[in-house]
Amino acid sequence: MIAFTVAGFTGGLVDEEGSKELLTEQGYTDIVIGNYDWWGCGENDWWQTEFKAISPSGQEVTGTVCKGLWKKKTIRFN
């Protein structure tokens, strides 16, 4: 029951569309969106969306797109 509640809660805090939009604008391709990333962003970031993509230079990268209520989206790399 608790796992279901946690999964339901964090599922709403993954911004798949916004993350793909930001990564595409920055030149990333073959974007694969993952789950909520518990430890990928700062304490003021509510949306924490894992991703894997190909960078503009052709390398595979992984990271998290972070977004807070009062701040714009940022990309953090692993």
Rosetta blueprint (number, residue, H / E / L):
1 M L
2 I H
3 A H
4 F H
5 T H
6 V H
7 A H
8 G H
9 F H
10 T H
11 G H
12 G L
13 L L
14 V L
15 D L
16 E H
17 E H
18 G H
19 S H
20 K H
21 E H
22 L H
23 L H
24 T H
25 E H
26 Q L
27 G L
28 Y L
29 T E
30 D E
31 I E
32 V E
33 I E
34 G E
35 N E
36 Y E
37 D L
38 W L
39 W L
40 G L
41 C L
42 G L
43 E L
44 N L
45 D E
46 W E
47 W E
48 Q E
49 T E
50 E E
51 F E
52 K E
53 A E
54 I E
55 S L
56 P L
57 S L
58 G L
59 Q L
60 E E
61 V E
62 T E
63 G E
64 T E
65 V E
66 C E
67 K E
68 G E
69 L L
70 W L
71 K E
72 K E
73 K E
74 T E
75 I E
76 R E
77 F E
78 N L
